[in-house]
Amino acid sequence: DEEELKKCEKFNFNEKFNFSKIKSHFDDVADPPDQLQTVHKYRNDKHPLTEDEKAEASRDRNRKHARNTRLRKKAYIEELERTVKLLTSERNMASASQNAENLRLNRIQSVRFNVLQMALFYRASGNLNRSDWSSVLEEMFTCILPITPYRSFPSSEIVNGQRMIVGIDSMIADVASLKTMVESIGRNCVSKGRIQMQYYAGPEDVISRGDDMSCRWMIRTENAVARGALCEC
C-alpha cells in the first residue's frame, strides 16, 4: 500500500493530460456539436496524425472555413439589403417632400401671377377704387418702377434713380397720374372714344423669390391715333 501511495504521489495529471492543448482544440472548432466530435483527431507531438487523419482534419477545417465564409457573406448581404431599404425609404421621403414643396411653390406662383394680372388690369383701366386694390395688394406693399416722363409723382418716391411706390394709396395716386396723362392725348380732338390701354405679361416674364416678384410687361394702346397721337404704343 505504501508503494502504491508513492506511485500516486508521483503521478502528474498535467503531464499525462495536457488540458491547455485540449482546450485550444475546442477554441479552434466552431460551436456546432457535429464538429466537436473531430477534436480527438488532433493529437499531440508524441502521437502524430496519420495521413488519412491529416486529410480529414484538413477537410474539417475547410468545411469550417467555408461555413464561416457563407455566414459572413449572408450577414454582409443582409446588411446591404437593410442599407438599401433604408436609403430607398429616405430617398422616397425626400422626393415626396420635394414634390410637395414644388407643388406649394407652384400654387403660390399661380396665385401671385393672377394677382399681378388683376393689378395690371386695374392700372390699365384707371381703376381708382380702393376696395378693389385692397383685394389684390397688401396695405404697405412696395412697387419699384422706372422713372418715366410726362408723369406727375412726388419727388420723395425717387430712390436710387427709380420710383418706389409704397402702399395702396400711393399706387392709386400713380394710376390717377397715368390716367390723366393718357386722357390728355388728343383732348381737343373731335373724334369720340377714349384711349384704351392693355398690359401683357406672361408666366415666363415673372420671376419670384421669397416675397419679391419681378415682372417685365408690354403695354398697348388702342384709339390713340384716332385721338390725335402719331402712332399706337
C-alpha positions as a LaTeX table, in Angstrom:
\begin{tabular}{lrrr}
\hline
Residue & $x$ (\AA) & $y$ (\AA) & $z$ (\AA) \\
\hline
Asp1 & 0.00 & 0.00 & 0.00 \\
Glu2 & 2.79 & 2.40 & 0.82 \\
Glu3 & 4.41 & 1.76 & $-2.55$ \\
Glu4 & 1.12 & 2.36 & $-4.36$ \\
Leu5 & 0.68 & 5.65 & $-2.47$ \\
Lys6 & 4.14 & 6.80 & $-3.55$ \\
Lys7 & 3.28 & 5.95 & $-7.16$ \\
Cys8 & 0.14 & 8.06 & $-6.90$ \\
Glu9 & 2.10 & 10.97 & $-5.45$ \\
Lys10 & 4.48 & 10.86 & $-8.45$ \\
Phe11 & 1.59 & 10.76 & $-10.91$ \\
Asn12 & 1.33 & 14.21 & $-12.58$ \\
Phe13 & $-2.01$ & 14.77 & $-14.23$ \\
Asn14 & $-0.77$ & 17.87 & $-16.09$ \\
Glu15 & 1.96 & 15.79 & $-17.73$ \\
Lys16 & $-0.31$ & 12.91 & $-18.66$ \\
Phe17 & $-3.21$ & 15.10 & $-19.82$ \\
Asn18 & $-2.40$ & 18.39 & $-21.48$ \\
Phe19 & $-5.66$ & 20.23 & $-20.70$ \\
Ser20 & $-4.47$ & 23.52 & $-22.17$ \\
Lys21 & $-3.81$ & 21.90 & $-25.53$ \\
Ile22 & $-7.20$ & 20.16 & $-25.49$ \\
Lys23 & $-8.88$ & 23.49 & $-24.63$ \\
Ser24 & $-7.14$ & 25.14 & $-27.57$ \\
His25 & $-8.58$ & 22.47 & $-29.85$ \\
Phe26 & $-12.07$ & 23.31 & $-28.62$ \\
Asp27 & $-11.44$ & 27.01 & $-29.15$ \\
Asp28 & $-10.45$ & 26.44 & $-32.76$ \\
Val29 & $-13.54$ & 24.45 & $-33.55$ \\
Ala30 & $-16.90$ & 26.02 & $-34.34$ \\
Asp31 & $-19.72$ & 25.71 & $-31.84$ \\
Pro32 & $-21.93$ & 23.10 & $-33.59$ \\
Pro33 & $-21.67$ & 19.67 & $-31.82$ \\
Asp34 & $-21.05$ & 17.74 & $-35.01$ \\
Gln35 & $-17.66$ & 19.43 & $-35.39$ \\
Leu36 & $-16.71$ & 18.93 & $-31.74$ \\
Gln37 & $-16.53$ & 15.22 & $-32.42$ \\
Thr38 & $-13.42$ & 15.72 & $-34.54$ \\
Val39 & $-11.35$ & 17.01 & $-31.62$ \\
His40 & $-9.92$ & 13.61 & $-30.78$ \\
Lys41 & $-8.32$ & 13.51 & $-34.23$ \\
Tyr42 & $-5.91$ & 16.32 & $-33.31$ \\
Arg43 & $-3.07$ & 14.60 & $-31.45$ \\
Asn44 & $-0.02$ & 15.99 & $-29.71$ \\
Asp45 & 3.55 & 15.69 & $-30.88$ \\
Lys46 & 4.02 & 12.29 & $-29.23$ \\
His47 & 1.21 & 10.85 & $-31.31$ \\
Pro48 & 1.33 & 12.49 & $-34.77$ \\
Leu49 & $-1.66$ & 12.21 & $-37.09$ \\
Thr50 & $-1.70$ & 9.73 & $-39.88$ \\
Glu51 & $-2.04$ & 10.89 & $-43.46$ \\
Asp52 & $-5.73$ & 9.96 & $-43.51$ \\
Glu53 & $-6.32$ & 11.82 & $-40.27$ \\
Lys54 & $-4.46$ & 14.86 & $-41.58$ \\
Ala55 & $-6.56$ & 14.82 & $-44.74$ \\
Glu56 & $-9.77$ & 14.52 & $-42.73$ \\
Ala57 & $-8.65$ & 17.30 & $-40.37$ \\
Ser58 & $-7.89$ & 19.48 & $-43.39$ \\
Arg59 & $-11.34$ & 18.77 & $-44.79$ \\
Asp60 & $-12.87$ & 19.65 & $-41.45$ \\
Arg61 & $-11.02$ & 22.97 & $-41.40$ \\
Asn62 & $-12.07$ & 23.67 & $-44.97$ \\
Arg63 & $-15.69$ & 22.91 & $-44.14$ \\
Lys64 & $-15.50$ & 25.16 & $-41.10$ \\
His65 & $-13.89$ & 27.96 & $-43.13$ \\
Ala66 & $-16.46$ & 27.58 & $-45.91$ \\
Arg67 & $-19.31$ & 27.63 & $-43.41$ \\
Asn68 & $-17.94$ & 30.76 & $-41.70$ \\
Thr69 & $-17.46$ & 32.39 & $-45.10$ \\
Arg70 & $-21.07$ & 31.65 & $-46.05$ \\
Leu71 & $-22.27$ & 33.07 & $-42.73$ \\
Arg72 & $-20.20$ & 36.23 & $-43.18$ \\
Lys73 & $-21.43$ & 36.61 & $-46.76$ \\
Lys74 & $-25.02$ & 36.12 & $-45.66$ \\
Ala75 & $-24.65$ & 38.70 & $-42.88$ \\
Tyr76 & $-22.99$ & 41.10 & $-45.33$ \\
Ile77 & $-25.80$ & 40.70 & $-47.88$ \\
Glu78 & $-28.45$ & 41.14 & $-45.20$ \\
Glu79 & $-26.74$ & 44.32 & $-44.01$ \\
Leu80 & $-26.58$ & 45.60 & $-47.59$ \\
Glu81 & $-30.28$ & 44.86 & $-48.06$ \\
Arg82 & $-31.11$ & 46.75 & $-44.87$ \\
Thr83 & $-28.98$ & 49.68 & $-46.02$ \\
Val84 & $-30.64$ & 49.70 & $-49.45$ \\
Lys85 & $-34.11$ & 49.65 & $-47.89$ \\
Leu86 & $-33.17$ & 52.47 & $-45.53$ \\
Leu87 & $-31.66$ & 54.63 & $-48.28$ \\
Thr88 & $-34.59$ & 53.90 & $-50.60$ \\
Ser89 & $-37.03$ & 54.92 & $-47.89$ \\
Glu90 & $-35.09$ & 58.13 & $-47.20$ \\
Arg91 & $-34.93$ & 58.90 & $-50.92$ \\
Asn92 & $-38.67$ & 58.35 & $-51.34$ \\
Met93 & $-39.42$ & 60.54 & $-48.35$ \\
Ala94 & $-37.13$ & 63.28 & $-49.65$ \\
Ser95 & $-38.67$ & 63.02 & $-53.11$ \\
Ala96 & $-42.20$ & 63.21 & $-51.71$ \\
Ser97 & $-41.24$ & 66.19 & $-49.57$ \\
Gln98 & $-39.63$ & 67.92 & $-52.56$ \\
Asn99 & $-42.69$ & 67.24 & $-54.73$ \\
Ala100 & $-44.96$ & 68.68 & $-52.06$ \\
Glu101 & $-42.75$ & 71.75 & $-51.75$ \\
Asn102 & $-42.69$ & 72.22 & $-55.55$ \\
Leu103 & $-46.48$ & 71.92 & $-55.64$ \\
Arg104 & $-46.78$ & 74.53 & $-52.90$ \\
Leu105 & $-44.42$ & 76.91 & $-54.70$ \\
Asn106 & $-46.28$ & 76.40 & $-57.99$ \\
Arg107 & $-49.56$ & 77.26 & $-56.30$ \\
Ile108 & $-48.04$ & 80.38 & $-54.76$ \\
Gln109 & $-46.60$ & 81.35 & $-58.14$ \\
Ser110 & $-50.00$ & 80.84 & $-59.79$ \\
Val111 & $-51.78$ & 82.97 & $-57.18$ \\
Arg112 & $-49.19$ & 85.73 & $-57.46$ \\
Phe113 & $-49.42$ & 85.73 & $-61.25$ \\
Asn114 & $-53.20$ & 86.07 & $-61.07$ \\
Val115 & $-52.80$ & 88.95 & $-58.61$ \\
Leu116 & $-50.32$ & 90.59 & $-60.98$ \\
Gln117 & $-52.72$ & 90.22 & $-63.92$ \\
Met118 & $-55.52$ & 91.82 & $-61.92$ \\
Ala119 & $-53.29$ & 94.68 & $-60.75$ \\
Leu120 & $-52.20$ & 95.38 & $-64.35$ \\
Phe121 & $-55.85$ & 95.32 & $-65.43$ \\
Tyr122 & $-56.80$ & 97.85 & $-62.72$ \\
Arg123 & $-53.85$ & 100.01 & $-63.75$ \\
Ala124 & $-54.72$ & 99.91 & $-67.47$ \\
Ser125 & $-58.40$ & 100.67 & $-66.86$ \\
Gly126 & $-57.61$ & 103.54 & $-64.49$ \\
Asn127 & $-59.38$ & 101.91 & $-61.55$ \\
Leu128 & $-59.27$ & 104.23 & $-58.52$ \\
Asn129 & $-61.47$ & 102.09 & $-56.27$ \\
Arg130 & $-59.55$ & 101.39 & $-53.08$ \\
Ser131 & $-61.50$ & 98.28 & $-52.15$ \\
Asp132 & $-60.57$ & 96.69 & $-55.48$ \\
Trp133 & $-56.89$ & 97.39 & $-54.91$ \\
Ser134 & $-57.13$ & 96.16 & $-51.32$ \\
Ser135 & $-58.34$ & 92.81 & $-52.62$ \\
Val136 & $-55.11$ & 92.19 & $-54.53$ \\
Leu137 & $-52.43$ & 94.16 & $-52.65$ \\
Glu138 & $-51.27$ & 94.33 & $-49.07$ \\
Glu139 & $-51.65$ & 97.64 & $-47.32$ \\
Met140 & $-47.94$ & 98.55 & $-47.30$ \\
Phe141 & $-46.66$ & 96.74 & $-50.35$ \\
Thr142 & $-43.75$ & 98.20 & $-52.35$ \\
Cys143 & $-43.63$ & 98.67 & $-56.11$ \\
Ile144 & $-40.47$ & 99.82 & $-57.92$ \\
Leu145 & $-40.90$ & 101.42 & $-61.35$ \\
Pro146 & $-38.57$ & 103.21 & $-63.77$ \\
Ile147 & $-38.83$ & 106.99 & $-63.93$ \\
Thr148 & $-40.90$ & 107.99 & $-66.97$ \\
Pro149 & $-41.53$ & 111.47 & $-68.43$ \\
Tyr150 & $-44.87$ & 113.26 & $-68.60$ \\
Arg151 & $-45.90$ & 111.88 & $-65.26$ \\
Ser152 & $-46.75$ & 113.55 & $-62.01$ \\
Phe153 & $-45.43$ & 111.96 & $-58.81$ \\
Pro154 & $-43.84$ & 113.08 & $-55.53$ \\
Ser155 & $-40.09$ & 113.54 & $-55.58$ \\
Ser156 & $-39.93$ & 111.52 & $-52.37$ \\
Glu157 & $-40.66$ & 108.42 & $-54.45$ \\
Ile158 & $-37.32$ & 108.71 & $-56.26$ \\
Val159 & $-34.85$ & 106.33 & $-54.62$ \\
Asn160 & $-31.54$ & 105.39 & $-56.29$ \\
Gly161 & $-32.71$ & 106.55 & $-59.70$ \\
Gln162 & $-36.01$ & 104.63 & $-59.54$ \\
Arg163 & $-39.53$ & 105.26 & $-58.35$ \\
Met164 & $-40.56$ & 103.45 & $-55.18$ \\
Ile165 & $-44.31$ & 103.36 & $-54.60$ \\
Val166 & $-45.23$ & 102.28 & $-51.08$ \\
Gly167 & $-48.78$ & 101.42 & $-50.08$ \\
Ile168 & $-52.17$ & 101.20 & $-51.78$ \\
Asp169 & $-52.86$ & 104.93 & $-51.62$ \\
Ser170 & $-49.61$ & 105.70 & $-53.44$ \\
Met171 & $-50.49$ & 103.12 & $-56.11$ \\
Ile172 & $-53.92$ & 104.68 & $-56.62$ \\
Ala173 & $-52.27$ & 108.11 & $-56.96$ \\
Asp174 & $-49.90$ & 106.69 & $-59.60$ \\
Val175 & $-52.83$ & 105.15 & $-61.50$ \\
Ala176 & $-54.62$ & 108.51 & $-61.44$ \\
Ser177 & $-51.47$ & 110.19 & $-62.82$ \\
Leu178 & $-51.23$ & 107.63 & $-65.62$ \\
Lys179 & $-54.93$ & 108.04 & $-66.42$ \\
Thr180 & $-54.56$ & 111.83 & $-66.62$ \\
Met181 & $-51.62$ & 111.52 & $-69.00$ \\
Val182 & $-53.47$ & 109.12 & $-71.30$ \\
Glu183 & $-56.64$ & 111.23 & $-71.34$ \\
Ser184 & $-54.59$ & 114.32 & $-72.21$ \\
Ile185 & $-53.73$ & 112.83 & $-75.59$ \\
Gly186 & $-55.98$ & 114.40 & $-78.24$ \\
Arg187 & $-58.03$ & 116.28 & $-75.69$ \\
Asn188 & $-59.10$ & 118.82 & $-78.33$ \\
Cys189 & $-59.76$ & 116.13 & $-80.96$ \\
Val190 & $-63.34$ & 115.95 & $-82.23$ \\
Ser191 & $-63.09$ & 112.17 & $-82.51$ \\
Lys192 & $-65.10$ & 110.38 & $-79.91$ \\
Gly193 & $-63.98$ & 107.48 & $-77.80$ \\
Arg194 & $-61.25$ & 107.15 & $-75.27$ \\
Ile195 & $-57.82$ & 105.62 & $-75.48$ \\
Gln196 & $-57.67$ & 102.07 & $-74.20$ \\
Met197 & $-54.57$ & 100.52 & $-72.64$ \\
Gln198 & $-53.75$ & 96.86 & $-72.26$ \\
Tyr199 & $-50.89$ & 95.28 & $-70.36$ \\
Tyr200 & $-49.44$ & 91.92 & $-71.22$ \\
Ala201 & $-47.15$ & 89.77 & $-69.05$ \\
Gly202 & $-46.82$ & 86.01 & $-69.42$ \\
Pro203 & $-45.67$ & 83.50 & $-66.82$ \\
Glu204 & $-42.26$ & 83.46 & $-68.46$ \\
Asp205 & $-41.94$ & 87.20 & $-67.75$ \\
Val206 & $-42.31$ & 86.78 & $-63.99$ \\
Ile207 & $-39.58$ & 85.88 & $-61.52$ \\
Ser208 & $-40.35$ & 85.28 & $-57.84$ \\
Arg209 & $-38.03$ & 84.91 & $-54.89$ \\
Gly210 & $-39.45$ & 84.87 & $-51.40$ \\
Asp211 & $-41.84$ & 87.82 & $-51.06$ \\
Asp212 & $-40.34$ & 89.64 & $-54.08$ \\
Met213 & $-41.65$ & 89.50 & $-57.63$ \\
Ser214 & $-40.04$ & 90.98 & $-60.72$ \\
Cys215 & $-42.08$ & 91.40 & $-63.89$ \\
Arg216 & $-41.44$ & 92.51 & $-67.46$ \\
Trp217 & $-44.54$ & 93.68 & $-69.27$ \\
Met218 & $-45.66$ & 95.22 & $-72.57$ \\
Ile219 & $-48.33$ & 97.91 & $-72.91$ \\
Arg220 & $-50.52$ & 98.50 & $-75.97$ \\
Thr221 & $-52.85$ & 101.38 & $-76.74$ \\
Glu222 & $-56.00$ & 101.44 & $-78.82$ \\
Asn223 & $-57.64$ & 104.52 & $-80.39$ \\
Ala224 & $-54.59$ & 106.72 & $-79.67$ \\
Val225 & $-54.14$ & 107.61 & $-83.37$ \\
Ala226 & $-57.81$ & 108.44 & $-83.71$ \\
Arg227 & $-57.40$ & 110.76 & $-80.75$ \\
Gly228 & $-54.50$ & 112.59 & $-82.40$ \\
Ala229 & $-51.42$ & 110.52 & $-81.48$ \\
Leu230 & $-48.82$ & 109.85 & $-84.16$ \\
Cys231 & $-48.91$ & 106.12 & $-83.53$ \\
Glu232 & $-50.14$ & 103.48 & $-81.19$ \\
Cys233 & $-47.84$ & 102.36 & $-78.43$ \\
\hline
\end{tabular}
